[in-house]
Amino acid sequence: MVARTRLDAEPCPVARSVDAIGDWWSLLIVRDAFDGSRRFGQFQRSLGIAKNILTSRLRTLEATGVMETVPASDGSRYREYVLTEKGRALFPVIVALRQWGELHCFGPGEAHSRLLDRRNGHPLSPLEIRSSDGRPIDPDETIVEKLPPADGAG
């Protein structure tokens, strides 16, 4: 088996985020947690994931502080998985992936799940990236300020 490349020391926030989340299973677990799943069996049924893989992903999400276990809400001896504040901060990421998928992964008129505003039942407005002065901004209007090489060269 190939050793996993660690990205937790990279100067790039995208690389560190990918390292913390881990993989697509982890994002789907987070999605299900936003949808109300709390127990191991709920995640497993929803995802159809092997128990050993689910166990590994949940442990990673706990270790990175995205999820935590708490006593079961029904008072039983079970533990439940809940998103931490750090995990709840992934909501815009999940919404962005959902909205991108709605635009690019379904044919015209093809049915798919929808994310609705609980208060009025309407779909959410498309996410927009805005500059510090509030205007919509696209990738061509941004630059990445990279750090100089650690060795001082260049």
Legacy VTK file of the C-alpha trace (Angstrom):
# vtk DataFile Version 3.0
C-alpha trace
ASCII
DATASET POLYDATA
POINTS 154 float
0.000 0.000 0.000
1.271 3.457 -0.904
1.904 5.760 2.049
-0.417 8.732 2.226
1.241 12.037 1.436
0.796 14.452 4.316
-0.069 18.032 3.458
-0.531 19.446 6.960
2.705 21.455 6.822
2.097 22.973 3.385
1.882 26.780 3.161
-1.233 26.449 0.956
-4.619 26.607 2.740
-6.213 24.388 0.050
-3.603 21.657 0.630
-4.059 21.790 4.400
-7.836 21.684 4.006
-7.614 18.614 1.777
-5.298 17.015 4.334
-7.751 17.715 7.177
-10.846 16.460 5.339
-9.057 13.503 3.816
-11.157 12.248 0.929
-14.560 12.136 -0.720
-15.985 9.723 1.865
-15.237 12.276 4.558
-17.047 15.033 2.671
-20.062 12.755 2.254
-20.006 11.985 5.986
-19.979 15.729 6.699
-22.837 16.197 4.200
-24.849 13.498 5.989
-24.114 15.109 9.358
-25.587 18.371 8.034
-28.582 16.305 6.864
-29.116 15.018 10.415
-27.184 11.732 10.600
-25.627 11.211 14.009
-25.122 7.486 14.491
-22.659 5.100 12.899
-25.465 2.984 11.448
-27.153 6.023 9.893
-23.940 7.002 8.117
-23.360 3.440 6.980
-26.875 2.964 5.598
-26.874 6.314 3.836
-23.453 5.891 2.243
-23.267 2.128 1.732
-19.686 2.337 2.976
-17.789 -0.577 4.517
-17.683 -0.431 8.315
-13.882 -0.386 8.469
-13.661 2.545 6.038
-16.393 4.454 7.881
-14.652 3.830 11.203
-11.376 5.141 9.773
-12.975 8.256 8.282
-14.901 9.066 11.457
-11.708 8.706 13.505
-9.899 11.073 11.136
-12.731 13.605 11.299
-12.567 13.419 15.099
-8.768 13.710 15.146
-8.896 16.821 12.961
-11.602 18.379 15.124
-14.319 18.314 12.447
-16.562 15.945 14.433
-16.832 14.805 18.012
-18.721 12.066 19.801
-21.315 12.921 22.405
-23.694 10.828 24.521
-26.720 9.679 22.539
-29.552 12.194 22.525
-32.052 9.458 23.497
-30.161 8.607 26.696
-29.077 5.168 25.448
-25.553 3.833 25.931
-24.631 4.751 22.356
-22.464 7.642 21.243
-23.374 10.002 18.451
-21.219 11.922 16.013
-21.827 15.663 15.750
-20.118 18.411 13.831
-17.947 20.730 15.872
-17.800 24.459 15.182
-14.903 23.670 12.842
-17.059 21.065 11.090
-20.064 23.381 10.814
-17.750 25.903 9.137
-17.632 23.447 6.198
-21.241 24.320 5.333
-20.262 26.781 2.563
-17.957 24.107 1.089
-20.782 21.558 0.991
-23.172 24.139 -0.486
-20.578 25.129 -3.120
-20.053 21.478 -4.118
-23.815 20.928 -4.249
-24.412 23.995 -6.402
-21.512 23.128 -8.710
-22.914 19.605 -9.061
-26.396 20.902 -9.832
-24.965 22.975 -12.700
-22.429 20.527 -14.106
-23.348 16.958 -13.147
-27.021 16.628 -14.118
-28.752 16.749 -17.454
-31.548 19.228 -18.152
-34.615 18.238 -16.123
-32.776 15.371 -14.382
-34.060 14.957 -10.819
-31.735 15.560 -7.875
-31.970 16.405 -4.212
-32.347 20.063 -3.355
-31.171 22.176 -0.452
-33.982 24.438 0.705
-34.306 27.297 3.159
-36.169 25.759 6.121
-38.040 29.017 6.751
-39.615 29.484 3.316
-38.949 26.239 1.406
-37.096 28.039 -1.397
-33.773 26.924 -2.909
-30.722 28.876 -1.766
-29.322 31.607 -3.958
-26.113 30.671 -5.773
-23.005 31.331 -3.707
-20.970 34.313 -4.803
-17.391 35.211 -4.021
-17.087 38.885 -3.211
-14.128 41.203 -2.847
-13.485 43.095 0.375
-15.489 46.025 -1.034
-18.502 43.783 -1.709
-18.391 43.451 -5.491
-18.689 39.986 -7.083
-15.258 38.740 -8.104
-14.141 35.920 -10.404
-10.869 33.948 -10.598
-9.318 36.286 -13.184
-9.546 39.120 -10.675
-7.559 37.354 -7.955
-3.930 36.454 -7.333
-2.326 34.087 -4.852
0.363 35.668 -2.738
2.830 32.815 -2.316
5.431 32.600 0.384
9.090 32.911 -0.593
11.028 29.619 -0.626
12.112 28.556 2.861
15.780 28.296 1.850
15.894 31.995 0.926
16.631 31.282 -2.746
14.638 33.166 -5.353
LINES 1 155
154 0 1 2 3 4 5 6 7 8 9 10 11 12 13 14 15 16 17 18 19 20 21 22 23 24 25 26 27 28 29 30 31 32 33 34 35 36 37 38 39 40 41 42 43 44 45 46 47 48 49 50 51 52 53 54 55 56 57 58 59 60 61 62 63 64 65 66 67 68 69 70 71 72 73 74 75 76 77 78 79 80 81 82 83 84 85 86 87 88 89 90 91 92 93 94 95 96 97 98 99 100 101 102 103 104 105 106 107 108 109 110 111 112 113 114 115 116 117 118 119 120 121 122 123 124 125 126 127 128 129 130 131 132 133 134 135 136 137 138 139 140 141 142 143 144 145 146 147 148 149 150 151 152 153
